[in-house]
């Protein structure tokens, strides 16, 4: 084992001016968001435009071959996540939440370095730093330099890179198939929804209730009665991400008022991207019993009149997207909706059996896509195990 500093020539930090919310055009300078790194792959589209009047800093431009590490994140599990920049567009700068690790090429392969930083041993060290720290979700450059890593010769590093990339090619093939099926499914469901008459009635007449969630504050810091709750970040378009559920301090009055039930539909109150205003997701059995924050609306329906999945699909449809874009404005960079606007959303009058047919088309497609995602997750697990075995010396790459 050795310390990370021994295979680096430097660590560079970025810059976070007050940027515009919009993505930069190809000829404009921008600053990457921390989300450009935290998927484990570099996502150049996750950037904000540098406002007029700011002078770009070319020395901070992200370049092909960079190894980037997220030094801070709102989610503790994403602190320290790294990626290798295989492809990027010009004029994107590092933010102050992202570090650039500059490797000593005589000691470490850059791709190997990025792989190494995602292994369980390094992730455990970062987790221990956060658990023993001040409660802030960040690590310092000194913390990064002191991380312990396996010391392997360059030929063995390249063997590990080759094994990793073989898995990546297979995973990439499956991801492309899953994306194609998702696109076809979206088109099929959109066609079914477009065939409905959106001038039928309004959402207000179809729902039983529409309630905002819990307003957070210092008194909600987890102490004795800790309860999980869903945030805007958990509610994606059409699904709920429970990989990072936050906690709050609950009271005896919270459950009857804010507890989620399977079949509830959650709607996002605001977003910087107008295409994401009002996105909706269905609460399933896995989320039942959680609470939810005040930047979400919880909708409930009479299930003899409305299939909740149909309501969710309709709220994410082109017709409702157009409704939000035509009615929401912003002066602060955040588009928001209110309960009155939500109540006035157009809603088609569709017989319950027709709703079920639309939902069954969606469910069948989702099952096929989920099966592919399951295969991808299994490959990821195998990939991680193979890499860990190679790093530990429990196995070797067969070069014959």
C-alpha positions as CSV (number, residue, x, y, z in Angstrom):
1,X,0.0,0.0,0.0
2,X,1.0,3.6,-0.5
3,X,-0.5,7.1,-0.1
4,X,-2.3,8.7,-3.0
5,X,0.0,11.7,-3.0
6,X,2.9,9.5,-4.0
7,X,1.4,8.9,-7.5
8,X,0.2,12.5,-8.1
9,X,2.1,15.6,-9.3
10,X,-0.6,18.0,-8.0
11,X,-4.3,18.5,-7.1
12,X,-6.1,21.4,-8.7
13,X,-9.3,23.0,-7.5
14,X,-11.9,24.9,-9.5
15,X,-14.0,28.1,-9.4
16,X,-17.7,28.7,-8.7
17,X,-18.9,32.1,-9.8
18,X,-22.6,32.9,-9.7
19,X,-23.6,31.2,-13.0
20,X,-26.7,31.3,-15.1
21,X,-29.0,28.3,-14.7
22,X,-28.9,27.5,-18.4
23,X,-26.4,25.1,-20.0
24,X,-23.7,26.9,-22.1
25,X,-24.0,26.8,-25.8
26,X,-21.1,25.1,-27.6
27,X,-19.3,28.5,-28.2
28,X,-19.9,29.7,-24.6
29,X,-17.9,29.1,-21.5
30,X,-19.5,27.2,-18.6
31,X,-18.7,25.7,-15.2
32,X,-19.4,22.0,-14.5
33,X,-21.8,21.0,-11.8
34,X,-20.8,18.4,-9.3
35,X,-23.3,16.1,-11.0
36,X,-21.0,16.0,-14.0
37,X,-18.8,13.7,-12.0
38,X,-21.0,11.8,-9.6
39,X,-22.4,9.3,-12.0
40,X,-18.9,7.8,-12.3
41,X,-18.7,9.0,-15.9
42,X,-18.0,12.5,-17.1
43,X,-21.3,14.2,-18.1
44,X,-20.4,17.4,-20.0
45,X,-24.0,18.4,-20.2
46,X,-24.1,19.0,-16.5
47,X,-22.8,22.6,-16.6
48,X,-24.0,26.1,-16.1
49,X,-23.3,29.1,-18.4
50,X,-20.7,31.6,-17.3
51,X,-22.5,35.0,-17.2
52,X,-21.6,37.9,-19.4
53,X,-19.0,40.1,-17.7
54,X,-17.0,37.2,-16.2
55,X,-13.6,36.5,-17.7
56,X,-13.0,32.7,-18.3
57,X,-10.1,31.0,-16.7
58,X,-8.7,28.7,-19.4
59,X,-6.3,27.0,-16.9
60,X,-9.4,25.4,-15.3
61,X,-10.7,24.0,-18.5
62,X,-11.7,20.3,-18.3
63,X,-9.5,18.3,-20.8
64,X,-9.6,14.8,-22.2
65,X,-7.6,12.5,-19.9
66,X,-8.4,14.4,-16.7
67,X,-9.2,12.5,-13.5
68,X,-11.9,14.4,-11.5
69,X,-13.1,13.9,-8.0
70,X,-16.2,15.4,-6.3
71,X,-14.9,16.8,-3.0
72,X,-18.3,17.9,-1.8
73,X,-22.0,16.9,-2.3
74,X,-25.3,17.2,-0.6
75,X,-25.4,13.4,-0.5
76,X,-22.7,11.9,1.7
77,X,-22.6,8.8,-0.5
78,X,-21.5,10.8,-3.5
79,X,-18.6,12.6,-1.8
80,X,-15.3,11.4,-3.3
81,X,-16.9,9.9,-6.4
82,X,-14.5,10.2,-9.3
83,X,-14.4,9.8,-13.1
84,X,-12.0,9.7,-16.0
85,X,-12.7,12.2,-18.8
86,X,-12.7,10.2,-22.0
87,X,-14.7,12.8,-24.0
88,X,-15.5,16.4,-23.4
89,X,-16.5,19.6,-25.2
90,X,-14.3,22.7,-25.0
91,X,-14.9,25.7,-22.7
92,X,-16.0,23.8,-19.6
93,X,-14.3,24.8,-16.3
94,X,-13.9,23.0,-13.0
95,X,-16.1,24.1,-10.2
96,X,-14.8,24.6,-6.6
97,X,-16.6,21.3,-5.6
98,X,-14.5,19.3,-8.1
99,X,-10.8,18.5,-7.8
100,X,-8.6,17.6,-10.7
101,X,-6.0,14.9,-9.7
102,X,-2.9,15.2,-11.9
103,X,-1.2,11.8,-12.0
104,X,2.5,11.1,-12.3
105,X,2.3,9.1,-15.5
106,X,5.5,7.2,-14.6
107,X,3.7,5.8,-11.5
108,X,0.0,5.5,-12.4
109,X,-2.3,5.1,-15.4
110,X,-5.0,7.8,-15.3
111,X,-7.8,5.4,-16.1
112,X,-6.6,2.9,-13.4
113,X,-6.5,5.8,-10.9
114,X,-10.2,6.6,-11.6
115,X,-11.1,3.0,-11.2
116,X,-9.1,2.7,-8.0
117,X,-10.9,5.6,-6.4
118,X,-14.2,3.8,-6.8
119,X,-13.2,0.6,-5.1
120,X,-14.6,-0.4,-1.7
121,X,-11.4,0.1,0.2
122,X,-11.1,3.8,-0.9
123,X,-14.8,4.4,-0.5
124,X,-14.6,3.1,3.0
125,X,-11.8,5.4,3.9
126,X,-13.8,8.4,2.6
127,X,-16.9,7.3,4.5
128,X,-14.8,7.1,7.7
129,X,-13.5,10.7,7.1
130,X,-17.1,12.0,6.8
131,X,-18.4,10.0,9.8
132,X,-15.6,11.3,11.9
133,X,-15.7,14.9,10.7
134,X,-17.8,18.0,11.4
135,X,-20.9,16.8,9.7
136,X,-20.1,18.7,6.4
137,X,-20.4,16.6,3.3
138,X,-16.9,17.3,2.0
139,X,-13.3,16.2,2.1
140,X,-10.2,18.3,1.9
141,X,-7.2,18.0,-0.4
142,X,-5.2,16.8,2.5
143,X,-7.7,14.0,3.1
144,X,-7.5,13.0,-0.6
145,X,-3.7,13.0,-0.6
146,X,-3.6,10.8,2.5
147,X,-5.9,8.0,1.0
148,X,-4.2,4.6,1.0
149,X,-4.1,2.8,-2.3
150,X,-2.6,-0.5,-3.6
151,X,0.8,0.0,-5.1
152,X,0.9,-2.0,-8.4
153,X,3.4,-1.8,-11.3
154,X,2.1,-0.2,-14.5
155,X,1.7,-3.5,-16.5
156,X,-0.7,-4.8,-13.8
157,X,-2.5,-1.5,-13.7
158,X,-3.1,-1.7,-17.5
159,X,-4.3,-5.3,-17.1
160,X,-6.9,-4.1,-14.6
161,X,-7.9,-1.2,-17.0
162,X,-8.3,-3.8,-19.9
163,X,-10.6,-6.0,-17.7
164,X,-12.6,-3.0,-16.6
165,X,-13.1,-1.8,-20.2
166,X,-14.2,-5.2,-21.3
167,X,-17.0,-5.0,-18.8
168,X,-17.8,-1.4,-19.8
169,X,-18.2,-2.4,-23.5
170,X,-20.8,-5.1,-22.6
171,X,-22.6,-2.8,-20.2
172,X,-22.6,-0.1,-22.8
173,X,-24.2,-2.4,-25.3
174,X,-27.0,-3.2,-22.8
175,X,-27.4,0.4,-21.9
176,X,-28.0,1.3,-25.5
177,X,-30.6,-1.4,-25.9
178,X,-32.3,-0.2,-22.7
179,X,-32.3,3.4,-23.9
180,X,-33.7,2.4,-27.3
181,X,-36.5,0.4,-25.6
182,X,-37.2,3.3,-23.2
183,X,-37.5,5.7,-26.2
184,X,-39.9,3.4,-28.0
185,X,-42.0,2.9,-24.9
186,X,-42.1,6.7,-24.3
187,X,-43.3,7.2,-27.9
188,X,-45.9,4.5,-27.6
189,X,-47.3,5.9,-24.4
190,X,-47.2,9.5,-25.7
191,X,-49.2,8.4,-28.7
192,X,-51.9,6.8,-26.5
193,X,-52.1,9.9,-24.3
194,X,-52.2,12.2,-27.3
195,X,-55.3,10.4,-28.5
196,X,-57.2,11.5,-25.3
197,X,-59.1,14.7,-25.3
198,X,-57.3,17.0,-22.9
199,X,-60.1,19.5,-22.8
200,X,-62.3,17.1,-20.8
201,X,-62.0,18.5,-17.3
202,X,-59.3,19.6,-14.8
203,X,-57.1,17.8,-12.3
204,X,-59.1,19.4,-9.4
205,X,-62.3,17.5,-10.3
206,X,-60.5,14.1,-10.5
207,X,-58.4,14.1,-7.4
208,X,-59.4,13.7,-3.8
209,X,-56.7,15.8,-2.2
210,X,-53.6,17.8,-3.1
211,X,-51.2,18.5,-0.1
212,X,-47.8,20.0,0.3
213,X,-45.3,18.3,2.6
214,X,-43.2,19.2,5.7
215,X,-41.5,22.5,5.9
216,X,-37.9,21.8,7.1
217,X,-36.0,23.8,9.7
218,X,-33.5,23.5,12.6
219,X,-36.1,21.7,14.7
220,X,-36.3,19.0,12.1
221,X,-32.7,17.9,12.5
222,X,-32.7,14.1,13.3
223,X,-32.5,13.3,17.0
224,X,-34.7,10.8,18.7
225,X,-37.7,10.2,16.3
226,X,-35.8,9.9,13.0
227,X,-38.0,9.2,10.0
228,X,-37.1,9.1,6.3
229,X,-38.6,11.6,3.9
230,X,-38.5,12.2,0.1
231,X,-37.0,15.4,-1.4
232,X,-37.3,16.9,-4.9
233,X,-34.1,15.0,-5.8
234,X,-35.8,11.7,-5.1
235,X,-38.8,12.3,-7.4
236,X,-37.7,11.7,-10.9
237,X,-40.0,11.8,-14.0
238,X,-41.9,8.5,-13.7
239,X,-40.0,6.9,-10.9
240,X,-38.7,7.5,-7.3
241,X,-35.0,7.2,-6.5
242,X,-34.5,5.8,-3.0
243,X,-30.7,5.4,-3.2
244,X,-30.3,8.4,-1.0
245,X,-33.3,9.0,1.4
246,X,-32.7,11.8,3.9
247,X,-34.0,11.8,7.5
248,X,-35.7,14.3,9.7
249,X,-37.1,14.5,13.3
250,X,-40.8,13.6,13.2
251,X,-43.6,14.4,15.7
252,X,-46.7,12.5,16.7
253,X,-48.7,14.6,14.3
254,X,-46.7,14.0,11.2
255,X,-47.8,10.5,10.2
256,X,-51.5,11.1,9.8
257,X,-50.7,14.3,7.8
258,X,-47.6,13.5,5.8
259,X,-47.2,9.7,5.5
260,X,-47.1,8.4,2.0
261,X,-49.2,5.5,0.8
262,X,-48.7,3.3,-2.2
263,X,-50.7,4.8,-5.1
264,X,-50.0,8.4,-4.1
265,X,-48.6,10.6,-6.9
266,X,-45.9,13.1,-6.0
267,X,-45.4,16.3,-8.1
268,X,-42.4,18.5,-8.0
269,X,-43.2,22.2,-7.1
270,X,-40.2,23.9,-8.8
271,X,-37.2,23.4,-11.0
272,X,-34.5,25.5,-12.8
273,X,-35.2,23.5,-16.0
274,X,-38.7,24.4,-17.4
275,X,-38.9,20.9,-18.9
276,X,-38.8,19.4,-15.4
277,X,-41.5,21.6,-13.8
278,X,-44.2,19.5,-12.3
279,X,-42.6,16.2,-13.0
280,X,-44.5,13.3,-11.3
281,X,-43.8,9.9,-9.9
282,X,-45.9,7.2,-8.3
283,X,-45.3,6.1,-4.7
284,X,-44.9,2.3,-4.5
285,X,-44.7,-0.3,-1.7
286,X,-41.0,0.5,-1.2
287,X,-41.8,4.2,-0.4
288,X,-44.9,3.5,1.7
289,X,-44.5,5.0,5.2
290,X,-42.0,7.7,4.3
291,X,-42.8,11.4,4.7
292,X,-42.2,14.1,2.1
293,X,-41.0,17.7,2.0
294,X,-42.9,20.9,1.3
295,X,-41.5,21.3,-2.2
296,X,-43.6,18.3,-3.3
297,X,-47.3,18.0,-3.7
298,X,-49.0,14.7,-2.8
299,X,-52.0,13.8,-5.0
300,X,-54.6,11.2,-4.1
301,X,-57.3,9.8,-6.4
302,X,-60.6,7.8,-6.1
303,X,-59.3,4.6,-7.7
304,X,-62.7,3.8,-9.0
305,X,-62.4,6.9,-11.2
306,X,-58.6,7.3,-11.8
307,X,-55.8,4.8,-12.1
308,X,-52.9,6.5,-10.2
309,X,-50.4,5.3,-12.8
310,X,-52.5,6.9,-15.6
311,X,-52.6,10.2,-13.6
312,X,-48.8,10.1,-13.3
313,X,-48.3,9.4,-17.0
314,X,-50.7,12.2,-17.9
315,X,-48.9,14.7,-15.6
316,X,-45.6,13.8,-17.4
317,X,-47.2,14.1,-20.8
318,X,-46.5,16.6,-23.6
319,X,-49.9,18.2,-23.0
320,X,-49.1,19.0,-19.3
321,X,-45.5,20.0,-20.1
322,X,-46.9,22.6,-22.6
323,X,-49.3,23.8,-19.9
324,X,-46.5,24.4,-17.4
325,X,-44.2,26.1,-19.9
326,X,-47.0,28.5,-21.0
327,X,-47.9,29.5,-17.4
328,X,-44.7,29.5,-15.4
329,X,-42.3,32.3,-15.3
330,X,-39.2,33.0,-13.3
331,X,-37.1,36.0,-12.2
332,X,-34.9,34.0,-9.8
333,X,-33.8,31.1,-12.1
334,X,-36.3,28.7,-10.5
335,X,-39.7,27.9,-12.1
336,X,-42.4,27.2,-9.5
337,X,-46.0,26.0,-9.5
338,X,-48.7,26.4,-6.9
339,X,-51.7,24.4,-5.9
340,X,-54.1,26.6,-7.9
341,X,-52.1,26.0,-11.1
342,X,-51.9,22.3,-10.3
343,X,-55.7,22.1,-9.8
344,X,-56.3,23.7,-13.2
345,X,-54.1,21.2,-15.1
346,X,-56.2,19.8,-18.0
347,X,-57.2,16.2,-17.4
348,X,-58.9,13.9,-19.9
349,X,-62.2,12.1,-19.1
350,X,-61.2,8.5,-19.9
351,X,-63.2,5.4,-18.9
352,X,-61.3,3.4,-16.3
353,X,-60.9,0.4,-18.6
354,X,-59.2,2.7,-21.2
355,X,-56.9,4.0,-18.5
356,X,-55.9,0.5,-17.5
357,X,-55.0,-0.3,-21.1
358,X,-52.7,2.7,-21.3
359,X,-51.2,1.7,-18.0
360,X,-50.7,-2.0,-19.0
361,X,-48.8,-0.9,-22.2
362,X,-46.6,1.2,-19.9
363,X,-46.1,-1.6,-17.4
364,X,-45.2,-4.2,-20.0
365,X,-42.6,-1.9,-21.5
366,X,-41.2,-1.0,-18.1
367,X,-40.8,-4.6,-17.1
368,X,-38.7,-5.2,-20.3
369,X,-36.5,-2.1,-19.5
370,X,-36.2,-3.1,-15.9
371,X,-35.0,-6.6,-16.9
372,X,-32.2,-5.0,-18.9
373,X,-31.3,-2.7,-16.0
374,X,-31.2,-5.8,-13.8
375,X,-28.7,-7.4,-16.1
376,X,-26.6,-4.2,-16.1
377,X,-26.7,-4.1,-12.3
378,X,-25.6,-7.8,-12.1
379,X,-22.7,-7.1,-14.5
380,X,-21.7,-4.1,-12.4
381,X,-21.5,-6.3,-9.3
382,X,-19.4,-8.9,-11.1
383,X,-17.2,-6.2,-12.5
384,X,-16.6,-4.7,-9.1
385,X,-15.7,-8.2,-7.7
386,X,-13.3,-8.9,-10.5
387,X,-11.5,-5.6,-10.1
388,X,-11.3,-6.0,-6.3
389,X,-9.7,-9.5,-6.8
390,X,-7.2,-8.2,-9.3
391,X,-6.2,-5.3,-6.9
392,X,-5.8,-7.7,-4.0
393,X,-3.8,-10.2,-5.9
394,X,-6.4,-12.9,-5.4
395,X,-6.5,-13.3,-9.2
396,X,-4.4,-12.3,-12.2
397,X,-5.3,-11.4,-15.8
398,X,-4.6,-14.4,-18.2
399,X,-2.6,-12.9,-21.1
400,X,-2.6,-16.1,-23.1
